[in-house]
Amino acid sequence: MRLRLREIYESHRPAVSVEFFPPKTPQGEQSLAARIPDIAALKPAFCSVTYGAGGSTRSKTLEWVTRLRHEFGLEVMCHLTCVGHSRGELDAILAQLASAGIENIIALRGDPPADSPGWQPHPDGYTHAVELVRAARATGRFSIAVAGFPEVHPEAPDRETDLRYLAEKVAAGADAIITQLFFDNDDYFRFVEDLRRLGVTVPVVPGILPFRTAAQLRKFTTVYARTKNGPAHIPRDLERRVARVENDDEAAARLGVDYATWQCRDLLDGGAPGIHFYCLNESRSVEAILRNLNLAGQAAPGTQGLTAPAS
């Protein structure tokens, strides 16, 4: 049975989803394929596959999202970006997804290639994600998610402008918002409150990264999850705890699971409709977190009465 995002968030509480990236090597592909059954056993509401900067993983993204759907029997969501594509190319990709039975996408502007500092939009393409939302919605074939930034998009002039632009994407046809990763839950709750004030009623799904090393945490917050004010915010308590495991990757991985478990419990208790895990093609941390939450392989939450991790 195929479910669209709108139906998923209406019927699954909480809706747990897991994000992969297309492996770059045959060994990476074999490793990911070996992990998929473990993820499938957790019964995620859906899995998603990312789309590299500048559309660099286009063919592999389409290949993997199709494999997840047809080979492994998982519900899926495909990332799709504007960068590097003409409108005709995007129309062709949407048609290819539809013919493969893929009905869920997340529409993104996307990142330009790292070696293109003077990047300009394709002359016959889209400049903003809202245009891709409209194009996908016009086909009548897709349920669409968009990205949200609790700490403000790095290119936004200010918070209010960023929120209004996100509301515009929802008005254009988005069924859900999936957030950038964050480590301070107050940022998420404030973000949701601000969106509701603007009349946005769709599910706002928190994106969670279970970091595995201190170096990985610092790289993601400074390189991949930058905000209007610089690196993504690491709460002082978490920063102190990470400093203690700076040179102990096993202890850092345990801390990543413990902290993400607390984040998820607090978010779900606070009304979050689900959790979207940035798993980085590793399944063990997500498995451990869902076991901690009593959510492994089941739809019903078991998340009451939990407190923040001690410092």
N, C-alpha and C positions, 0 to 999 in steps of 0.2 A: 504493500500500500504506500503510495506516494503522499507526502504531506508537504504543504507549503509553509513558509515561515509563519504566516499569520495563524494557521491551524496548529502549528507546533507550539507556539507560545500560548495559545488558548487551551490546548489539551494536555500539555506537559507542565507540571509545576513541582519542582523547578525543571527547566529544560537545560540539560547539560550538553554542551557542544565542545568539539575538540578540533583545533586547527593544525594542519600539516603544511609543510612546504615541499615542492617537488625536489626529490634528490637529484644531485648533480652527477652522480657516478653510478655505474651498475651495482657496485657494492652497496651504495646507499639505498638504491631501489630494493635490493634483496632484503636489506635490514628493515626497511620500512614495511615491506610486504609481510615480513615475519611478525611484526608487532601489531598489525591491523587486527588479527583475531583476538588479541588481548583487549584491544580497545573495543571491538565489537561486543565482547562479553560484558562490558560495562553498560551496554545499551544506551549509548549517547543518543540524544534527539537528532543530531546530525553531525557530520564532519565537514570541514571546509578545507580548501586548498588554495594557497596564496598564488599571487601572480607577480613575478619578479619585476624589478625596476625597469621601466621602459618596455614592459611586455616581454622581457627577456626569457621568461619560462612559459610562454604561451602554449606551445604544443605539449609540453610536459604537464602543465596545469590541466589542460583539457583531457589528456590521457589519464591522469590520476583521478580526477573527479569522476570520470566515466568508470574506471576500475572500481573505485570505492562503491559506486552505485550498483554496477552490474555483476562484478566478480565477488564482492564482499557483502552485498545486500544492505548497504548503509544508506540512510538518507544523507544528502549532500547539499553543500552550498559552494558555488564557484566564485572566486574572486575575479573581478573584471575591472580593468583600469582604462582610462582615456589615453594616457601618455603613450605616444608612439604609434597610435592607430588613427586611420581615417574613419569617417562615419561609415563608409561602405564596409571596411574591414570589421568594425564593431557589429554592424548588422549581420555580417556573415558568421561571426562568432556566436552571436545570439541564436541565429538559425541552427548552427551546429549543435549548440547546447540543447535547444528545444528538441531537435531530432533524436538526441541521445537520451531524452527523458529527464533532463536536468531542468528543474523548475525554480530553483532558488539561486540567487546571486547576491553578492555584495558589490554595489556599484561605487567605485573609487576614482578619484582623479589619478592617483598613483604617483610614484616617485620617478623623476627622470633618472637616466643612467648616471652613475657616479662620475663618469668621465665627460659629462656634458654640463659644465657649469653655466653656460650661456643658453640652456635649453629653452626652446620655444615650442608652443603647441603645434601639432600637425596642422598644416594650412587648411586641410579639409576635415579637421577633427573637432573634438570638444575641448573646451578650456577648463570646465568645471564639472564636478561629479553630478550636479543637479541635471545637467543636460543628458548624461547617460541614464539617469533615473527616468527621465521623461521618455527617452527612446525605448528603454526596456519595458516600461509600463505600457507604452503605446502598442506593443506587440500583443498584449493580453496574455502572454505565456508565462510570466515570471512573477514570483514574490521576491521583493527586493529589500535588502538591508543596506544601511549606510553606516559610515564610521562617525563616532562622536569622540570628543576630546575633553574629558573632565577638567584637565588643566590648561585648556585653550590651545587650539592648533598653532603651531609655531609661526605660520605665515599670516595669522589673523591680526588685524590692527588692534583689536581689543576683545574682551570677553563678550560683550553684548552683540557685537557684529558676528562673532563666531556662532553664538546661540541662534541668532536670527537666520543665519545661513543654513544651519542644521534644520531649523524649523521649515525653511523653504524646501529642503530636500524631502522632508516628510510630506509636505503638502503636494510635492510633485509625484508622490506615489510610493514612498518607502513604507514598509510594514514593520520595521524594527530598526533600532539603533544598537550597534555593538561598539563598545568603547575601546579606546586605546588602553594599554595596560597602565595600572596605577598601583600605588602601595599605601595610600592614605584613603581609607574608606570615606572619610568626611568629604573628600573631593567628589566622590561619586554621588553621595546623597545631596550635596549642594547642587551638583550638575542636574540631577533629576528634578529637584525642586524648581530650579530656574527654567527648565524646559516645560514643566507643567504650568508654570506661570504664563508661558507664552502660548499655552493651549495645545502643546504636543502631548498626545495620549498614547502613542505606540510604546511597546516594551523597550526599555533601555537596559541592555544586557551588559553587565560588567565583564571586561576582559582581564583575565588573571594570568600572570606568569609565575609558575613555580620554579624559581631560579635554582640552579644546581651548583654554582660556584660563586664566590664573591666577585671574581673578575667578570663573570657573565652578567651579574646584576649591574655592575658599574658600566659595562659596555652597552647594555640595553637602555639604561636610563640616560646615557650621554649621547649615544649614536642613533638608536632606532626609535626612541620614545621621547624625543625632545619636545618641549612645549614653548609657549610664548615667552616664558621666563627662563628658558634654559633647560637643563636636564630634568627629567621627571623627578618629582619630589620623593625622597626617601625619609620617612619619619625618623626622628631622632632616636627613638627606642630601637627601631630596626637597624639603623646605622651602627649603634653600639654593639648590637648582637652580631652583625656581619663582621665588624672589626675583630671580634674574638675568633672567627673561623676563617680569617683571611687566607691562611696557608693550609687549611684542612678541608679539602673538597668534600669528603664524606660528611663531615659535620655541617658544611654549608648546604649540602643537598637535604639533610634532615631539617635544617632550619628553614629551607625553602618550602618544604612540605608543611612544616608546623605553621609557618606564617600564612601560607596560602590557605590552609585549613581554617585558621581563625578568620581570615578575610572573608572566605566563602560563607562561613556560618553567620558572621555578623551581617553580611550583605543579604543573605536569604532571610534572616530574621527581620531585617529592615525593609523587606518587600521586593527585593530584586527578583525578576521573573526567571532567572536562570544564571548560569555561569558559562562563559566562553573561555576555554583554556588554550593559551598559547603553549603548546606542549613541545615545540621544537623537535618534532619527530621522535620523542622519547615517551614511553608510556608509563614507566614505573612511578613517577611522581604523581601523575593524574590518578593512577590506580590507588595509590596510598591515600591521597586526599579524599577520593570518593569512598574508600573504606572508612576513613575517619568520620565522614559525614553520614555514613549509613546509606549511601546513594549508589553503591556499586551494583549495577545490574537491576536497579529498580527505579520507579518513577516517583515514589513518594518521599518527601523530605523527612529527615530526622534531625532537626537542627536547632532544637530549643535549649535554652538555659546555658549558653556557653559564653565565656568571658574572654577578654583579650589576653594574649600570651604574656606571661610574666617577663620582665626585663632581666 
